[in-house]
Amino acid sequence: MSSSALALETQALWHEAVDWGVVGVFALVYLGMFLGGLPRLKLNRPGVALLGAIAMMGLGVVSTEEAVRAVDWPTLMLLFAFMVLAAQMHLGGFFTAVVDRLGQRPMSQGRLLAALIAVAGALSAVFSNDVVCLAMAPLVARICVQRRLAPVPFLVGLACAANIGSAATLIGNPQNMLIGSVMQLDFGRYARLALGPVAASLVVLWAWLRFAPLGLAARATPAPSRDAVEPASGSPLPAGGLAMPAPDRWQMLKGLAVALALMAVFLATDWPREAAALVGAGILLLSRRFHSSQVMGLVDWELLVLFVGLFVVNHGFASTGLAAHALAQLAAHGVHIEQPGVLLVLALSLSNLVSNVPAVMLLLPHVGGEPAAVLLALVSTLAGNLLLVGSIANLIVVDAAQALGIDIGWRDHARIGIPVTLFSLVIVWIALP
């Protein structure tokens, strides 16, 4: 064998070894997404994604310049800006004021549940569903104790309503921000398409919690003691949640004004959403009341790291051509990812296996056209209610409840989440053109 032939064979073997290395890294990263980390290592999902990106660069399949280009920066900018807006609303006591107002009204249990679902859904359409759950869960538990109501259906209802409501707009959750940015979806048109299925799904959630036999059984769960929910005197933190700042009318109005202005800009202008949102975040950071470190401390930096890491990992895997080959094989057998039924099943399955953000990152490069993008946004979000691990919002509520002495197991959630999700997906299937 000539030296040139040996060199070519060696190079081919090296490339094959690198490709297998890329596949191994990709598989480990998404195993970490499924497990929430890697066995025996103190890594969460963002840590796994970051190390995966580093490995892709270390293998040489993604250069520094390619890593920068692989990241969808408009999505990260939009996500960061709305984290700042949500932090402003929290520090201004907006969420505390809203839930306290609900708790003070003389309403029946059914009406209180309906009001909670409506408020959580509406707030999650503008602010992060995760932030809404983190801020509202301890407050909702307190209302349940004060009214001697079993908290499980109200807390699970809060998580499900936040997930459903966040599907109504392209800013309601991270995966919708990504889909809207990559697919260049019109903000107003998406909202018009999504509003009907979202509203109907919220009604289904209320009806199931209010009338279904399993919902009635869930209400038999005993409420925690008042001491478990009320923070100790002088304590800035309620058990299981963020600090509950006293309402500040000016700061609330300031945040609401920016939120309403951004919605108007998104609906009526062609100004890039990420640029408009960053301007709004900049205005909020110009404050004499809140130090920028307070606001920035509430930004979910780990979620931003998760996005960056997965962008780079997915780009490295795409460079092997294996994903394209697998899709070509499926197409040869008549299975196309853009077929509504196929996309619905894939989005539902992957969202509950690896969580909805990684699932959307996997599917989005292979989705084309507005109908498929809208379907992906709705299904990946609504699928978060199927299982307890399907959405970070679910886990936030469960963790907050556990700190308050309220146990919400996966069966408690499944009794509500599975039927509500299936009904919601049927609504989406019927409603979308």
C-alpha positions as CSV (number, residue, x, y, z in Angstrom):
1,M,0.0,0.0,0.0
2,S,1.4,3.4,-1.0
3,S,2.0,6.0,1.6
4,S,-0.7,8.2,0.1
5,A,-3.3,5.4,0.3
6,L,-2.3,4.7,3.9
7,A,-2.7,8.3,4.7
8,L,-6.2,8.4,3.2
9,E,-7.2,5.3,5.0
10,T,-5.9,6.6,8.3
11,Q,-7.7,9.9,7.7
12,A,-11.0,8.0,6.9
13,L,-10.6,5.9,10.1
14,W,-10.0,9.1,12.1
15,H,-13.1,10.8,10.7
16,E,-15.1,7.7,11.5
17,A,-13.8,7.7,15.1
18,V,-14.6,11.4,15.5
19,D,-18.1,10.8,14.1
20,W,-18.7,8.0,16.6
21,G,-17.4,10.3,19.3
22,V,-19.9,13.0,18.3
23,V,-22.7,10.4,18.4
24,G,-21.5,9.4,21.9
25,V,-21.5,12.9,23.1
26,F,-24.9,13.6,21.6
27,A,-26.4,10.5,23.2
28,L,-24.9,11.3,26.6
29,V,-26.2,14.9,26.5
30,Y,-29.7,13.8,25.7
31,L,-29.5,11.0,28.3
32,G,-28.7,13.8,30.7
33,M,-31.7,15.7,29.5
34,F,-33.9,12.6,30.2
35,L,-32.4,11.9,33.6
36,G,-32.0,15.6,34.7
37,G,-28.3,15.0,35.0
38,L,-25.7,12.1,34.6
39,P,-25.3,9.2,37.1
40,R,-22.7,9.7,39.8
41,L,-21.9,13.3,38.7
42,K,-23.3,16.4,40.3
43,L,-24.5,17.8,37.0
44,N,-27.9,19.2,36.1
45,R,-29.2,19.7,32.6
46,P,-27.4,23.0,31.9
47,G,-24.2,21.5,33.1
48,V,-24.6,18.5,30.9
49,A,-25.3,20.7,27.9
50,L,-22.3,22.9,28.6
51,L,-19.9,20.0,28.9
52,G,-21.4,18.5,25.7
53,A,-20.7,21.7,23.8
54,I,-17.1,21.7,25.2
55,A,-16.7,18.1,24.0
56,M,-17.9,19.0,20.5
57,M,-15.3,21.7,20.3
58,G,-12.7,19.5,21.8
59,L,-13.3,16.9,19.1
60,G,-12.8,19.5,16.5
61,V,-16.1,19.2,14.8
62,V,-17.3,22.6,15.9
63,S,-14.8,25.5,15.8
64,T,-15.1,28.6,18.0
65,E,-16.6,30.6,15.1
66,E,-19.0,27.8,14.2
67,A,-20.1,27.6,17.9
68,V,-20.9,31.3,17.9
69,R,-22.9,31.0,14.6
70,A,-24.7,27.9,15.9
71,V,-26.4,29.9,18.7
72,D,-29.7,31.6,17.8
73,W,-28.8,34.9,19.5
74,P,-32.1,36.6,18.9
75,T,-33.8,33.9,21.0
76,L,-31.3,34.3,23.9
77,M,-31.7,38.1,23.8
78,L,-35.5,37.8,23.9
79,L,-35.4,35.3,26.7
80,F,-33.0,37.4,28.7
81,A,-35.1,40.5,28.3
82,F,-38.3,38.9,29.4
83,M,-36.5,37.4,32.4
84,V,-35.6,41.0,33.4
85,L,-39.2,42.0,32.9
86,A,-40.4,39.1,35.1
87,A,-37.9,40.0,37.7
88,Q,-39.2,43.6,37.8
89,M,-42.8,42.4,38.2
90,H,-41.7,40.0,41.1
91,L,-39.7,42.7,42.9
92,G,-42.5,45.1,42.5
93,G,-44.8,42.7,44.3
94,F,-47.1,42.2,41.4
95,F,-47.6,38.5,41.8
96,T,-48.2,38.9,45.5
97,A,-50.8,41.6,44.9
98,V,-52.6,39.6,42.3
99,V,-52.9,36.4,44.4
100,D,-53.7,38.3,47.5
101,R,-56.5,40.0,45.7
102,L,-57.9,36.6,44.6
103,G,-57.7,35.3,48.1
104,Q,-59.6,38.2,49.7
105,R,-62.6,37.9,47.4
106,P,-65.6,36.0,48.7
107,M,-65.7,33.2,46.1
108,S,-66.8,29.6,46.1
109,Q,-64.2,26.9,45.7
110,G,-65.2,26.4,42.0
111,R,-65.0,30.2,41.3
112,L,-61.7,30.5,43.1
113,L,-60.3,27.6,41.0
114,A,-61.6,29.2,37.8
115,A,-60.1,32.6,38.8
116,L,-56.7,31.0,39.6
117,I,-56.6,29.1,36.3
118,A,-57.5,32.2,34.3
119,V,-55.0,34.5,36.1
120,A,-52.1,31.9,35.8
121,G,-52.9,31.3,32.2
122,A,-53.1,35.0,31.3
123,L,-49.9,35.9,33.2
124,S,-48.0,33.0,31.6
125,A,-48.8,34.2,28.1
126,V,-46.8,37.4,28.8
127,F,-44.3,36.4,31.6
128,S,-42.4,33.1,32.0
129,N,-44.6,30.2,33.1
130,D,-41.7,29.1,35.3
131,V,-41.6,32.5,37.1
132,V,-45.4,32.6,37.5
133,C,-45.3,29.2,39.2
134,L,-42.3,30.0,41.3
135,A,-43.9,33.2,42.6
136,M,-47.5,32.0,42.9
137,A,-47.2,28.5,44.4
138,P,-46.5,29.5,48.0
139,L,-49.2,32.2,47.8
140,V,-51.8,29.7,46.5
141,A,-50.9,27.2,49.2
142,R,-51.4,30.0,51.8
143,I,-54.9,30.8,50.4
144,C,-55.8,27.1,50.6
145,V,-54.8,26.9,54.3
146,Q,-56.6,30.1,55.1
147,R,-59.8,28.8,53.4
148,R,-59.4,25.2,54.7
149,L,-59.1,23.9,51.1
150,A,-57.0,20.9,50.1
151,P,-54.1,22.4,48.1
152,V,-53.2,19.6,45.6
153,P,-55.8,20.4,42.9
154,F,-55.1,24.1,43.2
155,L,-51.4,23.7,42.9
156,V,-51.5,21.1,40.1
157,G,-54.1,23.4,38.4
158,L,-51.6,26.3,38.8
159,A,-48.8,24.3,37.0
160,C,-51.1,23.0,34.3
161,A,-52.7,26.5,33.7
162,A,-49.3,28.1,33.5
163,N,-48.1,25.6,30.9
164,I,-51.3,25.9,28.8
165,G,-51.4,29.7,29.0
166,S,-47.8,30.0,28.0
167,A,-48.7,28.4,24.6
168,A,-50.9,31.4,23.7
169,T,-48.0,33.7,22.5
170,L,-44.6,33.5,21.1
171,I,-43.1,34.9,24.3
172,G,-44.9,32.7,26.8
173,N,-42.1,30.2,27.2
174,P,-38.6,29.5,25.9
175,Q,-39.5,27.0,23.2
176,N,-42.1,29.3,21.7
177,M,-39.5,32.1,21.6
178,L,-37.1,29.8,19.8
179,I,-39.8,28.6,17.3
180,G,-41.0,32.2,16.6
181,S,-37.4,33.5,16.1
182,V,-36.2,30.7,13.9
183,M,-39.4,30.4,11.8
184,Q,-40.0,34.1,11.7
185,L,-43.6,33.7,12.8
186,D,-45.9,36.7,12.9
187,F,-46.7,37.5,16.5
188,G,-50.3,38.5,16.0
189,R,-51.2,35.7,13.6
190,Y,-49.8,33.0,15.9
191,A,-51.7,34.5,18.9
192,R,-55.0,34.4,16.8
193,L,-54.3,30.7,15.9
194,A,-53.4,29.7,19.4
195,L,-55.9,31.6,21.5
196,G,-58.8,29.3,20.8
197,P,-57.1,26.0,21.6
198,V,-55.5,27.6,24.7
199,A,-58.8,29.0,26.1
200,A,-60.6,25.7,25.4
201,S,-57.8,23.8,27.2
202,L,-58.0,26.1,30.2
203,V,-61.8,25.4,30.4
204,V,-61.1,21.6,30.2
205,L,-58.6,21.9,33.0
206,W,-61.1,23.7,35.2
207,A,-63.9,21.2,34.3
208,W,-61.7,18.2,35.1
209,L,-60.6,19.6,38.5
210,R,-64.1,20.7,39.4
211,F,-66.3,17.8,38.2
212,A,-64.2,14.7,37.4
213,P,-64.3,11.9,40.0
214,L,-60.5,11.9,40.2
215,G,-60.5,15.7,40.7
216,L,-63.0,15.3,43.6
217,A,-60.9,12.6,45.1
218,A,-57.8,14.8,44.9
219,R,-59.7,17.4,47.0
220,A,-59.7,15.0,49.9
221,T,-56.0,15.6,50.4
222,P,-55.5,17.2,53.8
223,A,-54.2,20.8,53.9
224,P,-50.9,21.6,55.7
225,S,-50.9,23.5,59.0
226,R,-50.8,27.2,59.0
227,D,-47.3,27.1,60.6
228,A,-46.0,25.2,57.6
229,V,-47.0,27.9,55.2
230,E,-46.5,31.1,57.1
231,P,-42.8,32.2,57.3
232,A,-41.3,32.8,60.7
233,S,-41.4,36.4,61.9
234,G,-38.8,38.5,60.2
235,S,-38.0,35.8,57.6
236,P,-37.8,37.3,54.1
237,L,-38.5,33.9,52.4
238,P,-41.7,31.8,52.5
239,A,-41.0,28.1,52.6
240,G,-40.3,26.8,49.1
241,G,-40.5,30.0,47.1
242,L,-39.1,33.3,46.3
243,A,-39.1,36.2,48.7
244,M,-42.6,37.9,48.7
245,P,-41.9,41.6,48.3
246,A,-44.6,44.0,49.5
247,P,-46.5,45.5,46.5
248,D,-45.0,48.7,45.2
249,R,-47.6,50.5,43.0
250,W,-45.1,52.5,41.0
251,Q,-42.8,49.6,40.3
252,M,-45.7,47.5,39.2
253,L,-47.0,50.2,36.9
254,K,-43.6,50.6,35.4
255,G,-43.3,46.9,34.6
256,L,-46.8,46.7,33.3
257,A,-46.3,49.8,31.1
258,V,-43.2,48.2,29.5
259,A,-45.0,44.8,29.0
260,L,-48.0,46.5,27.4
261,A,-45.7,48.6,25.2
262,L,-43.8,45.5,24.0
263,M,-47.0,43.7,23.2
264,A,-48.1,46.7,21.1
265,V,-44.8,46.8,19.3
266,F,-44.9,43.1,18.6
267,L,-48.5,43.3,17.2
268,A,-48.2,46.5,15.2
269,T,-44.6,47.0,14.0
270,D,-41.8,45.1,12.2
271,W,-39.3,46.1,14.9
272,P,-37.3,42.9,15.7
273,R,-38.8,41.4,18.9
274,E,-35.4,40.8,20.5
275,A,-34.3,44.4,19.9
276,A,-37.6,45.9,21.3
277,A,-37.5,43.6,24.3
278,L,-33.9,44.5,25.1
279,V,-34.8,48.2,25.0
280,G,-37.6,47.5,27.4
281,A,-35.2,45.6,29.7
282,G,-32.8,48.5,29.6
283,I,-35.5,50.9,30.7
284,L,-36.3,48.6,33.6
285,L,-32.7,48.4,34.7
286,L,-32.6,52.2,34.9
287,S,-34.0,52.2,38.4
288,R,-33.6,54.2,41.6
289,R,-35.4,51.5,43.6
290,F,-33.9,48.2,42.6
291,H,-30.2,47.7,42.2
292,S,-29.3,46.0,38.9
293,S,-27.7,43.1,40.9
294,Q,-31.2,42.4,42.4
295,V,-32.8,42.2,39.0
296,M,-29.9,40.3,37.4
297,G,-29.9,37.9,40.3
298,L,-33.4,36.7,39.3
299,V,-32.3,36.0,35.7
300,D,-32.2,32.3,35.0
301,W,-28.6,32.1,33.7
302,E,-28.6,28.4,33.8
303,L,-31.4,28.2,31.2
304,L,-29.4,30.5,28.9
305,V,-26.4,28.2,29.3
306,L,-28.7,25.2,28.5
307,F,-29.7,26.9,25.3
308,V,-26.2,27.7,24.2
309,G,-24.9,24.2,25.0
310,L,-27.7,22.5,23.1
311,F,-27.3,24.7,20.1
312,V,-23.6,23.7,19.8
313,V,-24.3,20.0,20.6
314,N,-27.0,19.8,17.9
315,H,-24.9,21.6,15.4
316,G,-22.0,19.2,16.0
317,F,-24.4,16.2,15.6
318,A,-25.9,17.7,12.4
319,S,-22.4,17.8,10.9
320,T,-22.2,14.0,10.9
321,G,-25.1,13.8,8.5
322,L,-26.7,11.0,10.5
323,A,-29.8,12.9,11.3
324,A,-30.4,13.8,7.6
325,H,-29.8,10.1,6.7
326,A,-32.3,8.9,9.3
327,L,-34.9,11.3,8.0
328,A,-34.3,10.2,4.4
329,Q,-34.8,6.6,5.4
330,L,-38.1,7.5,7.2
331,A,-39.2,9.4,4.1
332,A,-38.5,6.5,1.9
333,H,-41.0,4.5,4.0
334,G,-43.6,7.2,3.7
335,V,-43.0,8.8,7.1
336,H,-42.4,12.5,6.9
337,I,-41.7,14.6,10.1
338,E,-43.8,17.5,8.8
339,Q,-47.0,15.3,8.6
340,P,-49.2,16.6,11.4
341,G,-49.8,13.2,13.0
342,V,-46.1,12.3,13.0
343,L,-45.1,15.7,14.3
344,L,-47.7,15.6,17.1
345,V,-46.5,12.1,18.3
346,L,-42.8,13.0,18.1
347,A,-43.3,16.4,19.9
348,L,-45.5,14.7,22.6
349,S,-43.0,11.9,23.1
350,L,-39.8,13.8,23.0
351,S,-41.1,16.6,25.2
352,N,-41.8,14.1,28.0
353,L,-38.5,12.2,27.4
354,V,-36.0,15.0,27.3
355,S,-38.2,18.1,28.2
356,N,-39.8,20.5,25.7
357,V,-36.9,22.8,25.0
358,P,-34.4,20.1,24.0
359,A,-37.3,18.4,22.1
360,V,-38.0,21.5,20.1
361,M,-34.3,22.0,19.4
362,L,-34.1,18.5,17.9
363,L,-37.3,18.8,15.8
364,L,-37.1,22.4,14.6
365,P,-34.4,22.1,12.0
366,H,-36.5,19.6,10.2
367,V,-39.8,21.5,10.3
368,G,-40.9,23.9,7.6
369,G,-43.8,26.2,7.1
370,E,-46.1,28.0,9.5
371,P,-48.7,25.2,10.1
372,A,-46.0,22.8,11.3
373,A,-44.3,25.4,13.4
374,V,-47.6,26.4,15.1
375,L,-48.4,22.8,15.7
376,L,-44.9,22.2,17.2
377,A,-45.2,25.2,19.5
378,L,-48.7,24.2,20.8
379,V,-48.0,20.5,21.2
380,S,-44.5,20.8,22.8
381,T,-46.0,23.2,25.4
382,L,-49.2,21.4,26.1
383,A,-47.3,18.1,26.3
384,G,-45.6,19.5,29.4
385,N,-48.7,18.6,31.4
386,L,-48.7,14.9,30.5
387,L,-46.2,13.8,33.2
388,L,-44.7,15.4,36.2
389,V,-41.2,15.6,34.6
390,G,-42.6,17.0,31.3
391,S,-42.2,20.7,32.4
392,I,-39.9,22.6,34.7
393,A,-43.1,24.5,35.9
394,N,-44.5,21.2,37.3
395,L,-41.3,20.5,39.2
396,I,-41.2,24.1,40.5
397,V,-44.7,23.7,42.0
398,V,-43.9,20.3,43.4
399,D,-40.7,21.5,45.1
400,A,-42.5,24.6,46.5
401,A,-45.3,22.4,47.8
402,Q,-42.9,19.9,49.4
403,A,-41.2,22.7,51.3
404,L,-44.6,23.6,52.7
405,G,-45.4,20.1,53.8
406,I,-47.6,19.3,50.8
407,D,-46.8,16.0,49.0
408,I,-47.6,16.0,45.3
409,G,-46.6,12.6,43.8
410,W,-46.4,11.6,40.2
411,R,-49.8,9.8,40.5
412,D,-51.4,13.0,41.9
413,H,-50.2,14.9,38.9
414,A,-51.0,12.1,36.4
415,R,-54.6,11.9,37.5
416,I,-55.0,15.5,36.3
417,G,-52.2,16.0,33.8
418,I,-52.8,13.0,31.5
419,P,-56.5,13.5,30.8
420,V,-56.1,17.3,30.5
421,T,-53.2,16.9,28.0
422,L,-55.0,14.4,25.9
423,F,-58.1,16.6,25.7
424,S,-56.0,19.6,24.9
425,L,-54.2,17.8,22.0
426,V,-57.6,16.7,20.6
427,I,-58.7,20.4,20.7
428,V,-55.5,21.4,18.9
429,W,-55.9,18.7,16.3
430,I,-59.5,19.9,15.6
431,A,-58.9,23.6,15.8
432,L,-55.8,24.1,13.7
433,P,-56.4,24.4,9.9
